[in-house]
Amino acid sequence: MGHQGCGAVIAAVESLEHGTDLGPYLNRIVAALKPAYDAAKSSGVPQDKLVDATTRWQTALTVQALEADPRLAPLIGAGTLVIQGAYYSLDTGEVTWSRPRDRQA
C-alpha cells in the first residue's frame, strides 16, 4: 500500500530531480524508488503529480515483484492467493484498491 504525501517518496523524487545526495542510508531508499520514479517520469505526468505517480508506480512494481516470487507463484496460480495493491488518501481516508489481473483458470 502506498499513501498520499509519503515522505520517503517526496525525498526520493526531490533527490532524483535535483541530484541531491541524501547520505548512505537514504540513498538506498532513493535507489529502491528509482524504477517507480523512472516509470512515473516517462509516463508524462505533470510535475505536480510526480510524487503521487511515483507512489502508485512503486505499489504496482511491488505487486509485480511479489507475484513473481517463486514461493508465492504456486499459490497465485492455484487461485488461493491474490496480491492486491492499494493507495491510501490521507485527505479523504479512502483506500483505492488496484484490480488484480484477470487470471486464466
MIPA-667179 format. One record per residue (C-alpha): residue number from 1; residue in one letter; x, y, z. Coordinates in steps of 0.05 Angstrom, whole numbers. Each point is the difference from the previous one (the first is absolute). Layout:
- NUM,a,X,Y,Z
...
This chain:
- 1,m,0,0,0
- 2,g,25,68,-19
- 3,h,-26,63,32
- 4,q,-10,72,-18
- 5,g,56,47,18
- 6,c,50,-54,18
- 7,g,62,34,28
- 8,a,47,-53,-28
- 9,v,-28,8,-70
- 10,i,2,76,5
- 11,a,73,-2,22
- 12,a,18,-51,-55
- 13,v,-34,40,-55
- 14,e,33,64,23
- 15,s,68,-35,3
- 16,l,-9,-30,-69
- 17,e,-25,65,-30
- 18,h,57,42,28
- 19,g,56,-51,7
- 20,t,2,10,75
- 21,d,41,-49,42
- 22,l,-39,-20,61
- 23,g,54,-41,32
- 24,p,11,-76,0
- 25,y,-63,-22,36
- 26,l,-50,44,-36
- 27,n,35,-10,-67
- 28,r,-19,-74,6
- 29,i,-73,21,4
- 30,v,9,46,-60
- 31,a,32,-57,-40
- 32,a,-58,-46,19
- 33,l,-51,51,-23
- 34,k,37,19,-64
- 35,p,-35,-51,-46
- 36,a,-68,27,23
- 37,y,24,72,-10
- 38,d,26,-17,-70
- 39,a,-66,-33,-18
- 40,a,-40,60,26
- 41,k,46,50,-34
- 42,s,-4,-36,-67
- 43,s,-76,-4,4
- 44,g,-3,75,-10
- 45,v,-36,20,63
- 46,p,3,73,18
- 47,q,55,20,48
- 48,d,-50,14,56
- 49,k,-25,-72,-5
- 50,l,68,-34,-3
- 51,v,3,-19,74
- 52,d,-70,-30,-2
- 53,a,15,-37,-65
- 54,t,66,-26,29
- 55,t,-37,-27,61
- 56,r,-51,-35,-44
- 57,w,54,-29,-45
- 58,q,38,-25,60
- 59,t,-62,-37,24
- 60,a,-10,-31,-69
- 61,l,73,-21,-5
- 62,t,-3,-31,69
- 63,v,-62,-39,-19
- 64,q,36,-25,-62
- 65,a,61,-21,41
- 66,l,-43,-37,50
- 67,e,-38,-35,-55
- 68,a,66,-23,-31
- 69,d,26,-28,66
- 70,p,10,-75,-9
- 71,r,-29,-15,69
- 72,l,-64,39,-15
- 73,a,-10,-16,-74
- 74,p,-28,-71,13
- 75,l,-52,29,47
- 76,i,-18,54,-50
- 77,g,-4,-52,-55
- 78,a,-46,-43,42
- 79,g,-45,59,13
- 80,t,10,-3,75
- 81,l,38,65,4
- 82,v,-10,68,-33
- 83,i,51,55,8
- 84,q,-37,66,4
- 85,g,28,70,-3
- 86,a,-33,59,33
- 87,y,7,75,8
- 88,y,-21,38,63
- 89,s,-22,72,-4
- 90,l,17,39,62
- 91,d,-48,55,-21
- 92,t,-62,-44,-4
- 93,g,19,-64,37
- 94,e,-19,-39,-62
- 95,v,37,-62,-21
- 96,t,0,-13,-75
- 97,w,15,-72,-17
- 98,s,33,-19,-65
- 99,r,-35,-55,-38
- 100,p,34,-67,-3
- 101,r,18,-22,-69
- 102,d,-49,-45,-33
- 103,r,22,-71,13
- 104,q,-11,-56,-49
- 105,a,-25,-63,32
